[in-house]
């Protein structure tokens, strides 16, 4: 000990920094070699993982932690509609988007740890209450393990991104970029649906979604983001946003999802009501003309009424069988709720009913349903109270609240990657910085002009 003390006294701060600068890179390279070399020898998958890890480190060193996290999370959000894209067989338990989003959050962790606690107490209280009720319901469930597994999926799929985003609050451009990447991801899934993906379910397109209804739901959420993108991006890019929106509308059509079609129309009507601008209504009417032509062509027999969303909406194709299954699953969930109305039967066996509110009621009873409604309302309230064009992020939230009456999807990241976006926006950040002459005026500007 005396020798060490004497060495410390002789070596000053400058010398210690020089030693660290010389030794630390050698240690880092050594650790990387120890990890990457054995990993790269594990066949193609291992080599791919090693290469990805090495490239990630290079990007991290070049642009910094936060910029790297933004890029990784943007890729994960773009991949989220492609839920069944799982190219690595050994990791088939999770989609590629799950793994990329998790990697992005891990890269972002040092940034999050330096941030203050979030002030979204309504959401946090509701999320905590839902977890507590879920734990109590799982403890009394017949299959506690299955219920706890579903509760964990709820935590990871529905709560992780909103909490991380409300702590992070990055620049306003990140919000716009993430919204745009989700729309682009849906366009990519449409391309996959006509190329390498699948066309199944009696001709309903599916792409890399796990179900045609999922493809329709994601297309509807992407459509609901288009008004926000039109308002915050420079006007010269409006044609591109509209083109991407048209592709997302085609996603809804070829998926055959009746719920997605009905809610997409409802969101469009809601957008007109919120904007209260004649030119918006006229623009939407003009854009609806091609859609009306397609509908008329299908009604007059020019299209296959069995294989598209309109045919199923009118009772064709697989609609009858789907309706019968929905009625049966709804009865199962309703019976479960009436048997345990206060705290439910746990989250294991009632997650198939095509109504998220009925699912929650059966799983965690009246108490859990009340908490969940507060949770969902807190997301909508956060979006609605945002300033300027950012308030349009309420459209996908309200769209999901409506389609919840007709879908089973409660906690998947291709929903919450969109619903978490309002928490990224700082209060007072109305829109990304841009040339005012190049953007569409806000609603307030139109009203006071």
N, C-alpha and C positions, 0 to 999 in steps of 0.2 A: 504494500500500500504506500509506503514511504517513497519507493521508486516511482510509482505512478504519479504521486503528487509532485515530485520533483520534475518529472517529464512535462506535466501540465504547466508548471511554472515557467519552464524554458520555452514552450511552444505557445506563441501568442495567438490571438484571434485570427490574424491574417494567415498565419501558417496553417491553422486548423481548417480554415475555409479552403485553402489551396489543396490540402490533403483530401478533404471531402470531394472537391471538384475532380481530383484525379482518381480517387478510389470508387466513388459512387457509380460512374458510368461502367466501370469494369464489373462491378457487382451486378448491375442491372442486366448487362449483356450476358453475364454468366447465368443468372436466373432464367432469362429468356431462352437461352440455349438448352438448359436443363428441362424446361417445359416444352418448348416447341419441337425440338428434335425427336423425342419419343412420340409426341403427338402426331407429327408428320409421317411417322412410320406405320401408323394404324390404317393403312389403305387410303382410298380416295376421300372418305369422310374426314379422317384425321388430318390429311394434307390440306383439305379445304378449310377446316377449322383453324389450323395453324397459320395458313395464309391470311385468313380473315383477321385473326388476332394480330398478326404482324402489321398488316395494312392499317388496322385500327390504331395501333400504337404510333405509326408514322403520322397519320392524320391528327392524332391527339397532340403529338409534339409540334406539328406544324401550325395548327389553328387554335389550339387551346381546348380546355375541358368543355366549356359551355357551348362553343360552336360545334364541337364534335357531337355533343349530346343532342343539339338541335337537328343536326343532319341525320343521326341515327333514329331519333324519334320520328322525324318526318318520313323516313323510309318505312318505319313500323306502321305509321298511320296509313300510308299509301297501301301497304300490304294487308291491312286489316279487313277490307271487304273480301279478300281472297283467302277465306278462312280455312279452306281445305287444301291450300298449297303447302305441302309438307314434304319437301324434296329429300330430307334426311330421314331414312327409315328408322334409324336408331333413336331419333327424337320425335317420332310420330305422335307421342302423347300430347304435343303442343304444336300449334301452327307456327309457321315461320314468323308471322307478325308478332306472336306472343314473345318469341325469343328475342326478336329485334327490339321490341318495346322494353323488355326487361333489361337488355344490354344498355339501351339509352338511359333508363332510369339509374342504372348502376353507375354509368359515367357521370350522370348529373348529380349523384349523391353528394360529392364534396361541395357543390354549389348550394344544394338544399340545406346542408348542415350549417351554412353561414347565414341563412335567412332567418328572420324573426318568425314567431308562431303566426299562423294565419288567423284572420279575424272573422272567418265565415262560420260563426258559432252555430247558426241554425243547421247548416248541413252537417257539421261535425257532431253536434248533439244528436241529430237524427241517425247518423251513421253509427255512432256509439250505441244508441238505444236499440237499433236494429240488430247489431251484433249481440248485445246482451240478451234480447228476446230470442234470437236464434240459438244461442247457447242453452238457454233454459228449455226451449222446445226440443232441441236435440237430445238433451239429457233425459227427457221423458219419452222420446221416440222409440218405436220398436227396433229400428235399425239406426242406432245412434251414429255409427261410423259413416253410413251413407249421408246422413243429415249433416254431420260435421264437414264432410267432404264438399257438399254443396255450399255450406256456409263459407268455407275457405275460397271456393270459386267466386262467390259473391264478393268477398273481400278483395280478391285480386282483380276480378273482371270489372266490377262496378265502382269500387271505392278508391283503389290505388291511384289511378290517373287523376281524378279530381283533387285529391289531397295533395299530390305532388305538384299539380299545376297551381293550386292556390298558394302554396308556399313559394313557388318559383317566381311567377309573374315576370316573364322576360319582356323584351321589346315588343312593340305592337306588330312589327313585321312578322314575328314568329307566329302569332295567331293567324294572320292572313295566310302565311305559308302552310301551316298545318291544315287549314280548311281547304286550301287549293289541292294539297296532296291527297286528301280524302276523296275529293272529286276525281282527280286523276286516277286514283286506285280503282274507282268504280269503272272508269273508262277502260282501264286495263283488264278488268274482269269481263267486261263486255267483249273485248277482243278475244280473250281466252275462251269465252262461251262459243265463239264461232270458229275457233282453231283447235287449240290443244285441250280445251275443257270438254265438258260433257253436255249433250242435249238429251235429256232423259225425261222421265215423268210425262210420257205421252207427248213429247215434243216441246215441253217447257225447258227453256234454257237454264243452265245452272252454273256454267263456268267453273271457277274454283271455289264456289260457295258450297257449304255443306247441305243446302237445300234450296230449291227455287224461291221459296218464300224469303230466305235470307238474302238472296240476290235482289229481290224486289224491295225488301226493307232498306238495304244499304243504298239502293238507287234512290229511294224516296228521301232518305236523310241527306244524300248528296244534292238532290234537287233543292231541298230546303236551305242548303248553304249558298246556292247560286245568287239569291238577292243580296246577301251580305257581300259576296265577292264582287258583284256588279257595282256596289256602292263604294267599296274601299280600294279597288284597283283602278289604275288610270283608264280613262274612257277609251283610249285607243285599243285596249285589250278586251273591250266588251264583246266583240264578235267571237273571240276565242272562248270566253266564259259561256256565252250562249251556245256555242257549238258543243262544249263539254256538257252543258246542262241537257241539251237534246240527246246526247249519248246516254246520260243517266236516265232520262225519260224512257228511252228505248230499253234500258235495263229492266225497268218496271214492267213494260209491255211484254217482253219476251219471257220474263220470269213466270208469268201467269198468276202473280200474287194479286188477288182481288183486294185484300186489305191495303196493300201498298198503293194501288191505283186510287182507291177511294180517298186515302189520307193525302196523297200527293195533290189531288184536286182540292181537298179541303185546305191544305197549306197555301195553295195559290190564292184561293179566295180570302184566306186570312191575311195574306201579304197585301192584297189590294185594300182590305179593310184597315190595316195598320197604316199604310202609306197615305191613303185618302188623296190620291193624285190621279187625275183623269188620264194623264199620259201613261201611267203604269198600267191602268186597266186596258187602254187601247193597245199598248205593246203586248200584253199578255194575250189579248184577243187575236192579234196578228200572228203571234207565235203558235196559237192554238189551231190555226187553220190547217196546217199539215196533219196535226193530230186528229182533227175532225174528219179530214179526208180518209185517214186510215180507218177510223171507226166506221164511217159510212161505207167504205169498201168492204169491211168485214161483215157489216150488217146485211149488205145486199148480196153476200155470198162470194165476193171476190177474194176473201181470205179464208183461212181455215178457222172456223168458229170453235173447233175443239182444242186448239193448241195455243190460244193466246188468252190474255187476261180478260178480254171482253167476253169471249165465249164461256169462260168459267164463271164470270160474273152473272151471265144469263142462264147458268145451270148446265152448260155443256162440259165435255171432257170429264175430268176427275172430280168435278165439283160435288156431285151427289155423294160419292164415297167420302170425300173430305168433310162434308157437312155432317155425315153420320158419325164419323170418328170424333169430330169436335164435340158433338152433342154427348157422346159417351164419356169422353174425357172430362168434359165440364161437369157431368153428373157425378163422376168419381170424386172430383175435387170438392164439389158442393157437399157431398155426403161426408167427406173428411172434415170439412169445416163445421158442419152441424154436429158432428160427433165430439169435436174439441174446439168450441168456438172462441175460447179465451186466448189460449196460447198455441193452438194448432197441433199438428201431428209431426212436426219436423219437416225439414226441407228435402227429404230423400225421395218420396214416392209421388209427389203431386206436382212435379214441375213440367208435366206434359199438357196440362189444360191450355187451350189457346186463348188465354186471358191472364195477363200477368197479375191483375188485381185479385182474381179468383185464386190463382196460384199462391200468392202471398197470404191471402186469408186462410186457405187450407193449411199452409205450412206453419205460419206463426200467429194465426188467430186475429181477433179484433185488435188486440194491443199492437201486434207487429204490423198489421195493415195501416193503422193510424200513423205509426212511426214512418213506414215506407212512404205514405202519401206526403208527409211533411218533408221527407228527403227529396222526393221528386219535385214538390212545390218549391223547395229552396233553390233547386237548380233553375227552374223557370223564373223565379223571382230575381235571382242573380242576373239572368240574361236580360229580362225585361227592364231592369233598372239601370242597365249600362247606358252610357251616353252615346249619342250619335248613331252611326250605322251599326255599331257593335250590338245594339239592342235587337238587330235582326237575327242574332244567334239564338233568339228565343224560338224561331220558327222550327228548327229541327227538334228542339226540346218539346214543344207543343205537339209536333208531329208524332213523336214517340209516345207521348201521353195518350194520343188518340189511337194509334195503332196497337197500343197495349191492350185494348179491348179485344183484339183479334190475333194476338201473337203469343208465342211461348217464351220469347227471348227476353230474359230478365237481366243478365249480367255480362253479356259477351262484350269484348273490347271493341268490336266493330260498331257497337251502339255507343259505348261510353267514351270512345275516342272523339266522338262529336259532342256528346253531352258535357264533356269536361272542358270544352273550349271556352265557355263564358268565364271560367275561373282563371284562365290565363290573362284576362284583360284586367289591367289596373283601373280602379275607379278614377275617372278623369281622362282616361285614354279612349278617345272616341273613335279614332281612325288612324291608320298608318300615315306617316309623314309623306306628303305628295304635293305636287303642284296644284293649288286650288283651281287653276284654270283648266286642268286636265282631268278633273274628277266631277262626278255628279253631285250637285248641291244636296245638303241634308234636307230632311223633311222640314225642319224649323226654318231653314233659309227660304224654302218654297213658300211656306205659309206667311212669312213676314215680307216677302218681296212685293 
